[in-house]
């Protein structure tokens, strides 16, 4: 299986961001870490192994993104406004940098798969990202 450990500088976040790519071709799937998780956790939890057949056949490829949770929602020493601003910067990073970075990475055969991530795919990924960040369940402590 093709596994690439990539990184790139994010102007939105002013830091190096890490992305893992699993697969060589196929439908691109962007994976977000759970709260406080890393770009390695999807692999660590066995999800890549569970999808190995589809990845090796070139039917799907996964891009696992690093997060900034420790500098946004999980950063208890920051005031809420600054946490939200960091999250907004991450949102811009995902939309304006990470998806495009994934979409222009050359494959081993020298062909760019940027055509595979067209505007409709970017829009769908944005909707998934928005749903993940907007519609959160209340914590157990707030349920009666």
Secondary structure, 3 states (H helix, E strand, C coil): CCEEEEEEEECCCCEEEEEEEECCCCEEEEEECCCCCCCCHHHHCCHHHHCHHHHHCCCEEEEEECCCHHHCCCCCCCCHHHHHHHHHHHHHHHHHHHHHHHHCCECCCCCECHHHCCHHHHHHHHHHHHHHHHCCCCCHHHCC
